[in-house]
Amino acid sequence: MNDKETSGDVGKVGKKKITQMAQLEAESIIQTYSRQPILLEKGSGARVWDAEGKEYLDFVAGVAVNSVGHCHPKVVEAIRKQAGTLIHTSNLYYTENQIWLANELKTLTGMDKAFFCNSGAESVEAAIKLARRATGKFELVATINSFHGRTLGSLGTTYKPQYREPFLPLNEALFVPYDDVESLKETVSKNTSAVILEPIQGEGGVNVPCTEYLRAAREICDDTGALLILDEVQTGFGRTGRWFGKEHSGIQPDIMTLAKAIGGGLPLGVMMAADTVSDKFQPGDHATTFGGGPLICAAALATIGVIREEKLVEKSNHLGGYLQSQLKTHIDAKDVRGKGLMVGVELKENCAQIANQARERGVLLNCTSEHVLRMVPPLVIEKEDVDYVVNVLAEILESP
């Protein structure tokens, strides 16, 4: 059998498998996702392969999760080794990896204490609870086009009405325009428990504030006694060309929320807090069965090690600048914005259709709104990968 016949057979089998799996999924999984019509089966570095054997350059990275690439050998080995030793114990006992990871995160973030959970939304839930416990207040201030999660607490700080309105009543935040210092000054008061901000809005369209915005937010919170929560779920661990998005403004929040890239592909959330508020949580105030287990912490320690050893923060900064310059040169876009390898491309065209056409050409892209493509590839991509994606996008936009 020649290579063409082999490839054709794989494609036929793959198509049949996709049809079968899509039908089974519809029958057995609650339909809360709009899935793209591919069945992914393998990943390595910045690439994934589907059931038909087709290769894709992944500029979604599990929505900014797979920053060290798919199945990085050092992360895989750490998981394999730990899985053969101890997988789960609960938080009723000490486990070494959790303690080492907490200390690593203290060093990286400049914060004082960690609370481990399982996702970004859970880290925001913990942050909201801690803010209420520490201040005795419940009023929150968030921003228009924010996204902080879909659990009931975090949902109250997520802007998009179609996410919130079916689940009212919530403890809804007061929403103010993003990157608008005057609106913050007018809204934050002595009744505010916390202001929650993304250093760069991700789901909202990769919106980058001016450098002074977070500094002003810090001052406003200090003046009113409100806490400042920075949601670094998407901007953390090198995504913006710095270890954390807050570093672009040189400020420290009272609370940080982390997730996505920290686990190397496994689910982990962390709330970091300053000592001035962390001790307001007492035993029993908050807990989780799975948060910070030995397996996931081993993966996180390995992931941080890879980011450091392979200088992926610096690479994100360099290639992110190159990606933006190439997009501005070759794409007729209304706007290209972002920091590091967190880039938004605002177009006149319908981005959902463009993402579909890019997938057919072997590139995975994410559409965050009708007219914005979000590019959050693995930080391990190469210059050639950037060139390929820009060329594909240019061809799509130039075609009639």
C-alpha positions in Angstrom: 0.0 0.0 0.0 1.5 3.4 -1.0 1.6 6.5 1.2 -1.3 8.1 -0.7 -3.5 5.0 -0.1 -2.5 4.9 3.5 -3.3 8.6 4.0 -6.6 8.1 2.2 -7.6 5.2 4.4 -6.6 7.1 7.6 -8.8 10.0 6.4 -11.8 7.8 5.7 -11.5 6.1 9.1 -11.0 9.4 10.8 -14.1 10.9 9.2 -16.2 8.0 10.3 -14.8 8.2 13.8 -15.6 11.9 14.0 -19.2 11.3 13.0 -19.5 8.5 15.5 -18.0 10.5 18.4 -20.0 13.7 17.6 -23.2 11.6 17.7 -22.2 10.0 21.0 -21.2 13.3 22.4 -24.6 14.8 21.6 -26.3 11.9 23.3 -24.1 11.8 26.4 -22.8 15.3 27.2 -24.7 18.4 28.2 -24.6 20.7 25.2 -22.9 23.8 26.6 -20.2 24.0 24.0 -20.1 24.9 20.3 -17.4 22.6 19.1 -15.4 22.8 16.0 -15.7 19.8 13.7 -12.4 18.1 14.4 -11.5 15.3 16.8 -8.0 15.9 18.2 -6.0 12.9 19.2 -2.3 13.9 19.6 -0.2 16.9 20.4 3.5 17.8 20.5 5.0 21.3 20.9 2.9 23.8 19.0 1.1 21.2 16.9 -1.9 18.9 17.2 -3.2 16.1 15.0 -6.8 15.0 14.4 -8.4 11.7 13.8 -7.9 12.1 10.1 -4.2 12.5 10.6 -4.3 16.2 9.7 -1.7 18.5 11.4 -2.6 21.9 12.8 -0.5 24.7 14.1 -2.2 25.5 17.4 -2.5 29.3 18.1 -5.2 28.6 20.7 -3.1 26.5 23.1 -6.1 25.2 25.0 -7.1 28.9 25.5 -3.7 30.0 26.8 -3.1 26.9 28.8 -0.4 24.9 26.9 2.3 27.6 27.1 5.1 25.1 27.2 3.6 23.2 24.3 1.6 20.0 24.1 3.1 17.1 26.1 6.4 18.7 26.9 8.8 15.8 27.8 9.8 17.2 31.2 6.2 17.8 32.2 5.2 14.3 31.0 8.0 12.8 32.9 7.2 14.7 36.1 3.5 13.5 35.8 4.6 9.9 35.1 7.0 9.8 38.0 4.6 11.3 40.5 1.7 9.1 39.3 3.7 6.1 40.3 4.4 7.4 43.8 1.4 9.4 45.1 -1.6 10.9 43.2 -4.0 12.2 45.8 -4.3 12.6 49.6 -6.6 15.6 50.2 -5.6 18.6 52.1 -5.9 16.9 55.5 -2.2 16.1 55.3 1.1 17.8 54.3 2.4 17.0 50.8 5.9 18.1 49.7 5.1 19.3 46.2 2.4 21.7 47.3 4.7 23.3 49.8 7.6 23.6 47.2 5.2 25.1 44.6 3.8 27.6 47.1 7.3 28.8 47.8 8.1 29.0 44.1 5.0 31.1 43.5 5.9 33.4 46.4 9.2 34.1 44.8 7.8 34.6 41.3 4.8 36.8 42.2 6.1 38.7 45.2 3.0 37.7 47.1 3.0 36.1 50.6 0.6 33.1 50.7 -1.1 30.7 48.3 -4.5 28.9 48.3 -4.7 26.0 45.8 -7.8 25.1 43.9 -8.7 23.7 40.5 -9.4 26.4 38.0 -9.4 30.1 37.2 -13.0 30.5 38.2 -12.3 28.8 41.6 -9.4 31.1 42.2 -11.7 34.1 41.6 -14.3 32.6 44.0 -11.6 32.3 46.7 -10.5 35.9 46.0 -14.0 37.2 46.4 -14.6 35.3 49.6 -11.3 36.5 51.0 -12.1 40.1 50.1 -15.4 39.9 51.9 -13.9 38.3 54.9 -11.1 40.8 55.1 -13.1 43.9 54.6 -16.6 43.0 55.9 -18.0 44.5 52.7 -19.7 42.8 49.7 -19.7 45.5 47.0 -17.4 44.7 44.0 -16.2 46.9 41.1 -15.3 45.2 37.8 -15.0 46.4 34.2 -17.1 46.3 31.0 -15.9 43.4 28.8 -14.3 41.7 31.8 -14.3 37.9 32.1 -13.6 36.3 35.5 -15.4 33.0 35.3 -18.9 31.4 35.2 -19.4 30.1 38.7 -22.1 32.1 40.6 -19.6 34.3 42.5 -17.2 34.9 39.6 -20.1 35.3 37.2 -21.2 38.4 39.1 -17.9 40.1 38.0 -18.1 38.8 34.4 -19.5 41.5 32.2 -21.2 39.9 29.2 -25.0 40.1 29.9 -25.8 36.8 28.1 -23.6 35.0 30.6 -25.1 36.7 33.7 -28.8 37.3 33.0 -30.1 33.7 32.9 -28.7 33.3 36.4 -29.9 36.4 38.2 -30.0 37.4 41.0 -26.2 37.4 41.6 -24.0 39.5 43.7 -23.3 41.7 40.7 -20.4 44.0 40.5 -20.6 47.7 39.5 -19.2 47.7 36.0 -17.1 50.6 34.8 -15.4 51.2 31.4 -11.9 49.5 31.2 -8.9 51.7 31.1 -10.9 54.7 32.5 -9.4 56.1 35.6 -12.1 58.7 36.2 -14.8 56.1 36.2 -12.9 54.1 38.8 -12.5 57.2 41.0 -16.2 57.9 40.7 -17.4 54.4 41.5 -15.0 52.9 44.1 -16.0 54.0 47.6 -15.8 53.2 51.2 -18.4 50.5 50.6 -16.2 48.7 48.0 -14.7 45.4 49.2 -12.6 45.0 46.1 -11.8 46.1 42.6 -11.1 43.2 40.2 -9.2 43.8 37.0 -7.4 41.9 34.3 -4.0 43.4 33.4 -5.1 42.8 29.8 -8.6 41.8 29.0 -8.6 38.4 27.2 -12.1 37.2 26.5 -13.1 40.9 26.0 -10.9 41.2 22.9 -7.3 41.5 24.1 -7.7 45.0 25.4 -4.5 46.6 26.7 -4.8 49.5 29.1 -2.3 52.4 29.4 0.6 51.8 31.8 -0.8 54.3 34.3 -4.2 52.5 34.6 -3.2 49.8 37.1 -1.1 52.2 39.0 -4.1 54.5 39.4 -6.3 51.6 40.4 -3.8 50.8 43.1 -3.9 54.3 44.4 -7.7 54.5 44.3 -8.0 51.3 46.3 -5.4 52.5 48.9 -7.4 55.8 49.3 -10.8 54.0 49.8 -9.7 50.9 51.7 -10.8 48.6 48.9 -8.7 45.6 48.0 -7.2 45.3 44.5 -7.6 41.9 42.9 -5.6 41.2 39.7 -6.9 38.3 37.6 -3.8 36.9 36.0 -5.4 33.6 35.0 -4.7 34.4 31.3 -1.8 36.9 31.6 0.4 34.8 33.9 3.5 32.8 33.4 5.1 34.6 30.5 2.1 35.1 28.3 2.6 38.9 28.0 6.4 38.9 27.8 6.8 39.2 31.5 6.2 36.6 34.2 3.0 38.3 35.1 1.0 41.1 33.5 1.2 43.3 36.6 5.0 43.8 36.0 4.2 46.1 33.0 2.9 48.6 35.6 5.2 47.8 38.5 2.4 47.4 41.1 1.5 44.7 43.6 -2.2 43.8 44.2 -3.6 42.6 47.5 -4.8 39.4 45.8 -3.9 37.6 42.5 -5.7 34.8 40.8 -3.8 32.3 38.7 -4.6 29.2 36.6 -4.3 28.2 32.9 -0.6 27.9 32.0 0.6 27.0 35.5 -0.3 23.3 35.3 1.3 22.4 31.9 -2.1 21.2 30.7 -3.5 19.9 33.9 -6.2 21.8 35.9 -4.8 24.0 38.7 -5.9 27.3 40.1 -4.2 29.4 42.7 -5.1 32.5 44.7 -2.1 34.4 46.0 -2.6 37.0 48.7 -0.6 39.5 50.7 -0.1 38.9 54.4 -2.2 41.9 55.2 -5.3 40.0 54.0 -4.3 36.3 53.9 -4.6 35.8 57.6 -8.3 36.9 57.5 -9.1 33.4 56.3 -9.4 31.0 59.3 -9.5 27.2 59.3 -12.8 26.1 57.7 -13.4 29.4 55.9 -12.6 27.9 52.5 -11.5 24.5 51.3 -11.2 22.1 48.3 -10.7 18.4 48.2 -8.5 18.3 45.1 -6.7 21.6 45.1 -2.9 21.4 45.1 -2.6 17.6 45.0 0.8 16.0 44.6 0.3 15.1 41.0 -0.8 18.5 39.7 1.9 20.3 41.8 4.6 18.1 40.3 3.3 19.1 36.8 3.3 22.8 37.8 6.8 22.7 39.2 8.0 21.1 36.0 6.2 23.6 33.9 7.7 26.6 35.8 11.1 24.9 35.4 10.6 24.6 31.6 9.5 28.3 31.3 12.7 29.3 33.2 15.1 27.0 31.5 14.0 27.6 28.0 13.7 31.4 28.6 10.1 31.4 27.4 9.2 34.7 29.0 11.9 36.4 26.9 10.8 34.4 23.9 7.2 35.5 24.3 8.3 39.1 24.5 10.5 38.8 21.3 8.2 36.7 19.2 5.1 38.6 20.3 6.7 41.8 19.0 7.5 40.0 15.8 4.0 38.6 15.4 2.5 42.1 15.9 4.8 43.7 13.4 4.1 41.0 10.7 0.4 41.3 11.2 0.5 45.1 10.9 2.6 44.7 7.7 0.7 42.0 5.9 -2.9 42.2 7.3 -5.5 44.8 6.6 -6.7 45.0 10.2 -8.5 47.7 12.0 -6.2 47.1 15.0 -3.5 44.8 16.2 -2.9 44.9 19.9 -1.5 43.0 22.8 1.7 42.2 24.7 4.0 39.3 24.3 2.2 36.3 22.8 -1.2 37.6 23.8 -2.4 39.3 20.6 -5.7 40.5 19.3 -6.4 41.2 15.7 -9.5 43.4 15.1 -10.9 43.0 11.6 -13.8 44.3 9.5 -14.7 40.7 8.6 -16.6 38.1 10.6 -13.9 36.4 12.6 -15.8 33.1 13.1 -15.7 32.5 9.4 -12.0 33.4 9.2 -11.3 30.9 12.1 -13.1 28.2 10.1 -11.1 28.9 7.0 -7.9 29.0 8.9 -8.7 25.6 10.4 -9.2 24.2 7.0 -5.7 25.4 6.1 -4.2 23.8 9.2 -4.2 26.7 11.7 -6.3 26.9 14.9 -7.4 30.4 15.9 -9.9 31.6 18.4 -12.6 34.2 17.9 -13.4 36.2 21.1 -16.0 38.4 19.5 -17.6 39.0 16.1 -14.6 41.0 14.9 -11.6 40.0 17.0 -9.2 37.0 16.6 -7.3 36.1 19.8 -3.8 34.6 19.3 -2.4 32.9 22.4 0.0 30.2 21.0 2.3 28.0 23.0 5.4 30.1 24.0 7.5 27.4 22.3 6.6 28.5 18.8 9.2 29.6 16.3 9.6 32.5 13.9 8.6 30.2 11.0 5.3 29.4 12.8 4.5 33.1 13.0 5.3 33.6 9.3 3.1 30.6 8.4 0.1 31.9 10.4 0.4 35.4 9.1 0.6 34.1 5.5 -2.5 31.9 6.0 -4.4 34.8 7.4 -3.3 37.1 4.6 -4.4 34.6 2.0 -7.8 34.3 3.6 -8.4 38.0 3.7 -7.2 38.6 0.2 -9.3 35.8 -1.3 -12.7 37.0 -2.9 
